[in-house]
Amino acid sequence: MADRTNPAEDRVSPSPAAGTRTLGARAPAVGGDNLGVIATGDHVRINQVQAVPFPPPDRVRPAARVVGLPRPATAVFVGRDDAYRGLEQALAASVEVVVSQAVYGMGGVGKSELALQYAHHARDRYSLVWWITADDPGQIDAGLAELARHLVPDAARTATTEDAAAWALGWLRAHPGWLLVLDNVTDPAHIGGLLGSVEGGHVVITSRRDVRWPGATATLPLDLLAPEAAAELITTVTGHDTSADRQTALAIAEELGFLPLALDQAAAYIRQTRIGLGTYLERLRRHPARYYDKAADGDKAQATIARLWDITLDTLSDQAAEAVALAVILAHYAPDDIPRVLLGGMDDEIEESVDEALGTLASHSMVTLTHQSVAMHRLTQATVLAHTPAFAEDQDHSVSRAVALDWLDHAMPDDPASNVGGWPLWRSLVPHVEALAGRYRAERLPEKLGRVLNQTALFLHSQGEHQRAQAMLTTATTITETALGPDHPEVAIRLGNLAVTYCALGRAAEALPLEERALAIAEAALGPDHPRVAISLGNLASTYNGLGRAAEALPLEERALAITETALGPDHPDVAVRLGNLAVTYCALGRAAEALALGKRALAITEAALGPDHPDVAVRLGNLASTYSDLGRAADALPLEERALAITEAAFGPDNPRVAMSLGSLASTYSALGRATEALALGERALAITESTLGADHLRVAIFLGNLASTFRGLGRAADALPLEKRALAISEAAWGPEHLDVANRLGNLAITYCALGRAAEALPLEERALAIAEAALGPDHPRVAISLGNLALTYNALGRAAEALAVGKRALAITETALGPEHPDVPIRLGNVASSYSDLGCASEAIAAVSRAERCAADALGEHHPITRSLQHYADHLKDRYGAPN
């Protein structure tokens, strides 16, 4: 399967940098406040990424009652009348309040069946009945996410699990009258947040644990069946109902400890094999209760099921050996919701035999079967794994486990990161990948498992679940390196993918050595002109850009483009990606005019290959618009941003976070055109969309808070900007910790706002802390450090400390010229700040010389009509008027 890249132009920076300040008297704010893309930093691009186009939860009203239960309730439900009435009475309260009821008892005692019976018979009381397997927080989120996909299937097709789950909770809050069943909760802490965040419905919890549950949750213990009820269950299911049969059924029930799951499986076996109750009792007694002797008290249920498995195995081994083999394979997956499409390895003949074997297992109640999925009770699964020779500890390469892995490998859809049509199947496969990986010893992991983990991680990465993806890719890389050696090309792919997750987690410094090693391996193994080498070059360049090392990224991007064009032709979509990445690097180096031509060509290729309304076209339009903004041509950027927004809204709906990114870019263009009021409305909508879909504390919310604050400052409303900047800083510190660069960026923006309010003394410690973070993270000579120095210089000036401002400003200028070159657009900004300090010190000739040079540099780099050039021209005229023109 093809390797996945993470193109730089398709990355969204989570860390907008500190904004820049005014150059001097009468000069407009330059950089972050009202020019270009509002997400600040060294040539940050706001690019669209796929996300969840959810409408507001309160506007989604299903046309009919929603019922999502795992299977029909059994027709034979005996001996639970009192428990059922107790559950019904506990949930008789108004659905205007949250009422939660926990049903607890040992495994196999029928907790889930009791909840299912209630949910089935009481469903007319509720507008929605939804069942969630709740073994762990991940499954709870997955169940909530599935609810979101049921309510808004078209909108949620690209949702991350986290986003979809958050939306589902919002829907439950907005629509009273629902029933939620949380099945097999293992820890009360896993559901405390859920119970605390919903209102207006009923929650039924099933669990093996008798503990204190969150809030006012009442508890209902469920014990073993009474002897007469247990015998009735057997006689009803089997149809053997004479007086003698009832006595024999009672003896069978006693042998099985009156455990409902065991009774149900025994009755199914008797009915399927057409044997008498006496014959079954004799067979059961031939299997001594050896498991009872070994089991702790909490494992008696599993011991009972183990005895039944022995009997069923004896029969099926002779009559349907393929059913036994299938049961062992199924036991290696997660117990619930095994997709039937997974089974058989995409081989038609095998799939037919699997269907027959499933029917046999279902007839013995070994599995629960629907037309789409299979489930095996946890106790049955644990028994199969513990008492099947194929899974003995000395058989690490069991045939059944290898088959389970092979079927997963065949079932995985291609291109997991971008094949949206395959995502629903991917979501159902992930828990089975995780379960199967856990069946292997850490020191004996097969190569194919590495591939399966790699592909699964790429899917998780596309859904924004970067931590889970990183854990899987770490294991996948180790497996591949152990199996193939440290210099194999597949190792390079794994390293590159792992590096991408590090970058997504804001850990580019850790990604860098992985990218460098991946490139070295690919070149040595495949030659310098292989397309995979181009992928490694592009990923390494993207990491360099993320670290502010654009000069080192440039030759890598140029070489990657040359390789891709030669290998795939000049009109291939991958060439457009390479062109876009190179354009980003050119802009970072102040070469926006060269970036413009690349951006135009990338757009043309993408439109020709994918059509004018493809979401990738919107990405290219946005990037081209950003380049126009860098060139001071906001009027040319405007129609591109408007078209990009229209494409994105049409593709993903009006409330998608991707739409929010387009709105933010368009807002920055409006600001550059002096249309701040229109920019404000777009910024407020972008923030609202992001908060409702990603949550109030998501890092992208911090970006839009900062952007909106910048717009407020541009409107002269710094007081309105202040609480937004404070909240953005709090979000960043909570997410990254106090020493992260993103926190430095937020500190700088907050300082800008304090200065705009005339509170420079409060800004100063923020600027000093921002500078210390940047220097510690990047070293003393990094261009990002120059930004912090420049902002600190302006604060010193505002405090009347012009001599300190001059020293700091000169250092910022020296760093910028050395790191980025004397022609970079940031150079005139630094010169303008130095001129302002000279002027405050009364050094007229030095001030005029500095601003004159700044004016020339800006005209050369940005053009005569760029706002920065005009600002410097005005400031130069002001100084000349003040001090007199030089001789």
N, C-alpha and C positions, 0 to 999 in steps of 0.2 A: 504494500500500500504506500502511496506517495507520502513523502514527508510534508509536514505542515510548517509554514513560515508564519511569522508574525510581523508583517511589513510595518516599517516605521510610520508610514503615512496612515495606517489604520489603527495606530495606537492612540489612546487618549491619555494625555498626561494627567496624573492625579495630583500634580504638585504645581499649581500656578505660582509664579515667582512674584516677588515684591514689585509693586508698581514703581515707576520713576516719577520724579517731581518736576516742577517748573524750572526752567533754565535761569530765570532772573526776573527782574521787574517787567511787568506787562506781558511776560511770556506765558503762553498756554501750557497746561500740563502735557508732558510728552511721554508716550509709551503706554502705560497700563490704563490711564484714566479715560482717554477718549480717542485712542488711535488703534486701528487694527483689531485683532481678536482680543476680547477683553480678558480671557484667561492669560495671566501675565507670565513673563519668564523669557528666557532667551529663545525667541522664535518658536514659542509653543504654537501648535496647531490644534484647533478644536475640530476633531474629525468625528464623523458619525460611526457609531457601532450598533450592532443589532441588540435590541433589548425588548422590553415588554410593553406593547401599546395598550395598557389597561385603561378602560374608561373609569370614571369615578365610581366606587363601589355602590353608592346609594342610587345610582341611575340604572343598575342592572337588576331587572326583575324578570325571573324565568316565566315563560308562558304557562308552564304547568308545574305541578309538584315535582321536586327533584328527590329521587330515591337512589342512593348509591350503596347497596349492600353486597357483601362478597359472594353470597349464594342464597337460595331460598331457605327459609326456616324448615326444619325437618317436620314431617307430618306426625312422627311418633315422638311426643314430648310428654313424658310421664314423670310423676313424683316430684314435680316442682311447683305445684299450685301455690303453696304458701310463699315461696321465694318470688314467684311472679307477682303475686298480689302485693308483696312488700315493695318490690321495685315500682310497680304501677302507682302505689300510694305515695311513695317518695317523690315521684315525678308528676304528681297531680297538681302541683302549684302552677301559678300563672307563668306563661312563657315570657312575660315581660321582665322576669328576673332570671339570673343564671342559677340553676339548680343542678348540683353534681352529685352523683351516686356512684360509689365504688363497690363492685362485686368482687370479692376475693375468695381464693380457695386454691387447693393444690392443682397441679397440671392434670388435664383430662377430666376434671370434675364437671365440666359443662358450663363454665362461666360465659364463654363466648356464645354458646347456644342460647342461654337465658337472655343475653343482651339482644341476640338476633331475633328471638321470638318476640320480645317487646318491640323492637324496632319495626318488625314486620306488621304486627297487629295494631300498633299505635300510630302507624305512619300517617293516617288521615288527620291526626292532631297537629301535624307539623307541615310547614311549607317546604322544608328540606330535611332529609334524613341522610346522614353521611357517616360512613364507616372508615376508620383509620387504624391501620396496624401500627402500634405505638411502642415497639420494642426499644427504640432509642430516638434521640432528638432528630436524627437524619430522616428516619421513617415518618416521624410526625410531620416534619416539613414537607416530605414528599406527598403525604396524604392531603395536606392542605393545598399544596400546589396542584394536585390532581383535581381538587374541588374547583380551583380557579379555572383550570383548563376545561372542566365540564360546563361552567357557567359562561365563559367567554372563549370558546375553542379557537376561533380565528385570531383573536387578539393575543392569546397566550401561547401561540405556537413557538415563539422564540424566547419564552420566559426562562429566567434562571429559577431554580427551585426556591431560593431565598425570596426573590421578588414575588413569585406567584403565591407563596405561602403568606407573605405579608399582605398581599392584596386580598386573599381569602379571609384573613382575620378582619380586615377592614369591612369586607362584605358581611360577615357575621355580626359585626357591631352595628351595621346599618340596617339589618333586616331581622327583627325578632321573630320567634316562632320556629326555631330549628332544633333538631336533635343531632348531637354529635356523639358517636361511640368511639372511645379510645381503647382499643383492644390490646391486652397483654402489656400494660405499662409496667416497667421494671423498676422505676425510680420516681418517687413523687416529684423530685426536683425537675424532671423532664417536662412536666406539664404545668408547673406553677405559673410560668409566664403566660401560657395560653389561657388558663382559667382566669388570670388577672386582667386579660386584655379583651375579653369578649363580654357581651351582655345580651340579654333577651333570648335565652335558649336553655336547653337541657343537655347535660353531659353525662353519659354513662361510661364508667371506667371499669375495665376488667384487669385483674392482676393476681399473681400468686402471693402477693405480699400483704400482710396485715400490719399496716403502719399508719402513722398520722398523715392524712392527705391534705392538700392545700385548701385554705379557706374553710367554708362550712360544709365540705363534702361529707355526706353520710356514708356509712359502710353497711354492707350486707354480706354476711358470711355464707358461703355455699359449701355444703359438706357432701359426702358420698350419698348415693341414693339409698333410701330405705330398702330392706330386702324384698318386700312385696313389689315395690315399684321397679326394682331392678329385674325381677323375674318377669314382670309384665312387659318391660321393654323387649326382652328376648323373645317371649312368646308372640308378641304383636308383630315384630319384624319378621320372624321365621314362619309364622302361620301355624306353629305347633302349639295347640291350646287345650289339650286334654288335661284332666286332673293330674295324670302322671307326668305329662310334659311340664306342668307348672312346678311340680316338685323337682324335676330334673333341672329346670331353668333356675330355680332357687339355688341348687347346688352349684351350678356353673357360676352364677352371680357371686356366690360366696368365695369360690376359687379365685375369682377376678377382683375380689375386694370391693365389689359394688361401685367400681369406677366407671362412669358413663362412657368414656371413650373406648375403654376395653370391652365393655358390654356391646357397644354398637359394632365394633370390629368383629367380635365373636359372632354376633347375630348375622352380620353380612356374610361371613365365611360359611356359616351353616346353610343360609339360604342359597348361596352361590353353588356350593358343592352338593346340595340336596341330600345331606346326611341327617340322621336323627340326632336329637339332643343327647341321648345316651351315648352314642358313638363319639360325639364331640367331647362330652365330659370325660370319657375314657382316655381320649388323646390328650386332653388337657392335663390329666393326672399323670400321664406318662412323662410329662415335662416337669421335672421337680422344680420346686420354688428356690432354685439355687441363687437366682438373682436377688431374692428377698434377703438372703443371708449376707450378700455383698453390699447391698444398698444402704445408704444412710436413710434416716427417716424421711427426708425431703425427696428421696429418689424412689420411693415405693411405687409411685405411678409409672415411672419409666421401667421399673422391674416388671410390673404387670404387663405392660405393652411388649416387653422383651419376650415374655412367655408366649404371647400371641404371635409374635413375629416368627418364633421358632416353628409353631404349628403351621402357619401360613406358608412359610418357606418350604417345609416338608412337602406340602401339597403342590405349590406352584413350581418347585424345582422339577417335578415330574410332568406336570400338566402344562405349564407355561413359563419355561425357564427365562424367556425374554422379558416377562413381567418382573421377575426378580432382579435381573440385570438392570432394567430401567429404574426400579425403585432405588437401587444403590446409586445410580447416576444422579437421580433427582435429589437424593439426600445431600449431595455436595453443593447444591445451590442454596440460596436463602429459602426459607420455608414457604413464603407466600408469593403469589402472583408470578409464577414462572411462566413466561410467554410460551405458548405452544409452538409458535413459529421458531423458537430457539431449538426445539427438540428434533433431532434427526440429522443435523448438520447439512441441511439444504439438499438432502438426497431423497428423491421421491419414494423409492422403494423402502428406505429405512423409515421415512415418515409414516408410511402405511403401517409398518409393523409396530411403530411407536404408538400409533392411534389404537391398535388392537390391544397392546399391552396396557395402555392407560385405561381402557375399558375394563380390563381384568382387575387392575389395581383398584379402580373406583368401585367395582362390584364387591370387593372385599373391604371397602372403606379405608384402604391404605392411603388414598389421595382423594381430594375434592376436585372435581373436574367441571370446567365450563368450556364453551366452544373457543374461548380465547386464552385461558390460563389454567394452570395446575397449582394446587397447594398441597403440602404434606404437613400434617400436624408436627409440631416441634418434638413431641415425645417420640412419635414414630420415626422421625428423621434421626434423632439422637440414637435411638435403638438400632436403626439400620447401620449407622456409622460405627457404633461401638461393638456390634456383634456380627459384622460381616468380615470374613477372612480377607477380602480384597482390600480392606482398609486397616489391616493389622499394622502395628507400628514398624514391623520389619519389612513392609512392602511400600516403600515411598513412592514407587512409580506404578500405583495401582491402575489397572486397565480402566476401571470405571471413572476414576478421577481424570485420566487422560482423555477419555471420551467426552466428559463434561467440559473440559477445557477446549477440545476440538470443536464441539458444537457452538460454544461461545464465540470462538474465533471465526467460524463461518457465518454466524448470525449478525456480526457487527456491520452496520451500514458503512459504506465507503465515505471518506472525507468527513470525519466526525465534526470538524470545526465549522464547516460551512454548508453541509448538506442538510438544510432545514427539514426536508421531508423525512430524514432519518432520525430526527431528534426524539419523537415520541417513543420509538423502539429503544433508543439509547437510554432514555430515562428508566425504562423498565429493566434494562440489562445491568445497570450500574450496581444495584445491591447484590446481584448474583456474581458479578465479577469480584466484588469485595469478599463475599462469603467463600467463593472457591479459592481465592488467594490465601485465605486464612486456613485452608485445609492442608497446606504444604508446610513442611519444615523449612525454616529460614535458610538452612544451608543446602537445601536440595530443590531449588526453584528451576523449572524447565524453561528453555528459551522461549517457547511459545507463550508462556505466561508473561514474559517481558513485553512481547508484542501486544498482547491483549491489554495489559496495564497501560502501555503507551497510548494506544488508541482511545482507551477510556479516559485517560487523563486529558487528551486533546479535546474530547467532548466537554469534560468538566471545566476546562479552561475557557472554552467558548461560552459557558454558562456563568462565568464569573466566579466559579468555585476554585480559586487559585490554590488555596491551602491543600485541599484534597488532591488536586492535580499534582502539586509539587511532591506530596508524599508518594503517590503512585509512580511518578516519573523517576524519583530517586531509586525506588526498587527496580523499576524497569531498566534503568541505566546499569545498575549493578548486575542484574541478570544477564543482560546482553554482553557486557564486558567480560563477565566470567565465562560465558558460553563461547564467545567468538574471539576473545582476545582484545587487548586495549587499543589496537590500531585498526579495527574493522570499520568500514564505512557506516554500518548500522549504529555503532557506538557514537559516531559523530552526530547522527540524527538524534539519538537519545539526549546527548549533551546539549544540542541546540534547543530541543524542546524544553529541557529542564531549565536552561538559561532564560527562556521566554517567561516561564512562570516566576522566576526570581525577579525579572524586570517588572512583571505585573504586580508583584508584591512590594515594589519600591526598593529592591535590593540589587540595583544594577552593578554595584561593585563586585558582588558575589557572582553575578552572571558573566562578567568579563572573562575570567580565566576559563570558564566552560566554553564560551564562544571561541576563544583563541585556540583552545585544544581541538575543538570540533573542526575548525578550519584547517588546522595542520593535518589532522587525520584524513579529511576529505581530499585535500590536495595530494597527499602521499599515496592514497589508495586509488584515486580516480583520475588523477592528472589535473593540471591547472585550469583546464577549460571545460570541465564537466558542469552541467546545470546545477548539480547539488553543491558544487563549490560556490556558485553564485548565491545560492540560498545562505550558505554559511557566511559569505562575505557580507550580504545584506543584513543578516542578523547581528553580526559583529559591529557593523557600521551603526546600526540602530542603537546598540548598547553604548557605543562611543558618544553618539549624539545625546543619549540620556544622561551621560556623565559630563556633558558640556565640552566634549572633545571633538568638535565638528571638523577641525583640520585633519585629524586622523581618520575620521569617517569618510572624507571626500574620496581619496583614491580607492577605497574599498567599494564605494558605491559606483564609481566610474567603471571599475573592473567588472563588477557584478552585472552592470548594464551591458557591457560589451559581450560578455559570455552569453547572457540570455538572448540577446539579439542574434548572435551567431548560431546558437543552438536551436532556437524556436522561431526565428524570423522576426522582422521588425514590427509586425502587427499583432503579435500574440498578447493576450491580456497580462501575462506575467511581465512583459516589457513595460506595460503601463505602470505596474507596481514599482518596477525599478526606476522608471523615470520620475515617479512621484517621490520616491525616497531620496533620489539625487536632488530633486528640487528643494526638499526640506533642508538638506545639508547646505545647498547653495544659499538659501535664505539665512541659515544660521551663521554663515560666513559673510553676510552682507552683500551677497551677489544676487539680489532679487531679480535683476533684469535677465540674468541667465536662467534663473529658476522659472521665469515666466514662459519662455519658449518650451521648456520641458513640461510644464503643467498643461499647456495647450495641447501638446502632442499626446500626453497621457490621457487627456479628456477625449480627444478624437479617437484614439485606439479603443477606449472603453465603450464609447457610444457605438462604434462600428461593430464591436464584438458582442455586446450585450444588449444593445437597444437603448433608446433615449431615456427610458423611464426606469432603468435598473438602479437599485440603491447604490451600487458602486459608482454610477455616474454622479450621484449626489455627492459622494466623497470627493471625486475629482473636481467637481464644481466648487465645493467648499475650499479645497486646497488652492485652486487657482484664484479664487476670490481673496484668499488670505495673502497671496503673493501680490495681487494688485494693491491691497491695503498697505503692504510693506513699501510699495513704490509710491504711496500717497495718492493712489488712483481709486478712491473709495467709490466714485461714481461708476467706474467700470466693474467694481466688485459687486455692487448692489444687485443687478439683474441675475448674476450668478448665484448669489445667496438666496434670492427669492425663488429661483428655479429649484435650487437644492432643497429648500424647505418644502416646496410643493411636491416634489418627488418623494421625499421622506414621509410626509403626511399621507400621501396616497398609498404608499407601500405599507405603512405600519400603523396608521390611525393617528388621531390628533393628540393622544396622551402618552405617546411613547417617549422614553428618555432620549432616544435618538432624535426625535423632534425637538426636544429641549436643547440639544447641542446645536441644531440648525438655528433655532431661535436665538441662542446666545451669539452665534456668529453674525446673524443678521442685525442683532441689536448693536454690536460693536461697529458695524458699517454705518448704521443710522447715526451713531454718536459721532463718527468721523465726518459725517455730512452735516453736522449741526442739528440733527433731528433727535435731540435727547429725550423729548417727551415720548416719541414713538419707541425709542430704544428702551425706555423705562417699562412700558407696557409689555414688550417682548421679554425683557429680563424677569419681570414678575411672573409671567406665564411659565417661563423656563424653570424658575425655581419651584413653582407650584407643582408642575409635572414631576420634577425630580423628587420632591419630598413625598408625593403621594405614591409613586411607584417604587422608589428605592429606600424610603424611610428617612426620618428626620435627621439621622446621624450619619448618613452615608457621606463618604468623602466627596462625591460629586456635588452634594448639597453645599459643601463648603466652597467649591468653585463658583457656584451660581450666587451664593451669598456675597462672595467677594466681587463678582462681576456687577451685581446689583448695587452694591455699595459704591463701586467706581462710578456708576451712572449717576447715583445720587450726588456724589461729589462734583461731577461735571455739571449738575444742575444747581450747584451752590447749596446743596442740602447735606452738608457734612454731618449735621446732628442726626439725620436719618440713617446715614451710613454707619455711624459708630456702633450701634448694637448688632448690626449685621456682621461687621468685621470681628467683633468680640465673639460672636457665636461661631463664625468660621474658624477662628483660632482655637476655640474650645473643642470643636469637632476634630481638627487636625491633631491637637495634642493628645486627645483620647485615643485616636486611631494609631498614631505613629510614635508617641512618646515625646519627651521634651527636647530631644536633640536632633530631630529629623529636619531635613532641608525644607520640607513643606511647612513646618512650624516656623522656620526662619522667614519664609515668604509671607506667612500670615502676620507675623510680628511686624514686618516692614509695611504691609498694607495698613495695619492698625495705626502704626506711627504716622503714616501719611495723613490719616483722618484726624489724628490729634493735632498735627501741624495745621491742617486746614481749619481747625477750630481755634487756632491761636494758643494751643496747649503744647508748645514744643518741649517744655520741661518733662511732660509725661511721655512724649515720644522718644526722648533720648535713651532711656534705659531699654526700650524695646529695640531701637536701632542697634545699640551696643550688643544686646543679646543675639540679635539676628546675625550680626557680623561674626560673633564668636562661634556660632553654630556653623556658618558657612565655611569659615577658615578651618575649623576642626574636621569638617566633612570632606572638603575639597582641596585643602592646602591654601597657602597664602597668595598664590598667583593665578587663581582660577577666575575666569570672567564673571562668574556669579558673585565672587567676593567683591569685584569692582562695583557691581550694582549696590551691594550693601554699603560699601565705602562712599559711593556717590550720594546715597540717601542720607548717610550719617553726616556728610559734609553739609548738605542742605539744612539739616537740623541744627548743626553748629552755627551756621549763618543766621538762622532764625533766632538763635539765642544770643546773637551778638558776639560769637566766638569765631571771628573771621580767620584768625591766624591758624586755629586748629582745623577749620574748614578747608583752608588752602592746602595744608599738608595732606589731609585725607583725600582731597580732590585730586591732587597731583599723583598720589599713589594709584588712585582709581584709573586715571588717564594712562599711566605707564603700563598697568596690567592690561588694559584694553588694547592698547597699541601693540604690545608684545604678543598677546595671545591671539588677537583677531586681525591684526594688521592695521596700518594707518588709514586704509580706505574704508574700514567698517563703519556702518551708520551710527554705532554707539560712540565713536570717537568724537564727533561734533557735540554730542550730548555732554560728554565728560569735559570738553573744552569750554562749553557754555557755563558749566558749573564752576570751573576754575576762574573764568572771567568774572563771574558774580562775586567770588571771594576776593579777587583782586580789587574789584570796584568798592567793596565794603571796606577794604583796607586803604582806600584812597590811592591805589597804584594805577593811575589812569592809563599810562602807555601800555603796561602789561595787560590790563583788562581789555583794551581795544585790540591789541595784537591777538589775544586769545580768541575773542569773539569773531574777529575777522577771519582767522584761520578756520574756526568752527563753521562760519558761514560758507567758506569755499569748500570745505570737506562735505558739508551737507548737500550743497548743490551738485557736487561730483557724484556722490553716492546715491542721492535720492531724487535729484532734479530740482530745478528752480522753484517749482510750484508746490513742493511737498510742505505740509504744515510745519515740520521741524525746520526746514530751510527758511520759510517765511517768519517763523518765530525768532530765529537767530538774526535774520535781517532787521526785524523790528528792534531787537535788543541792541544790535550794533548801532543802529541809528540813534537809539536812546542814549547810549554811552557817548557817542560822538557829539550829540547835542549837549550833553552834560559837561563833557570835558573839552570839547572842541576837536575838530578833525585834526589828525596828525599831519605834520608837515611832509 
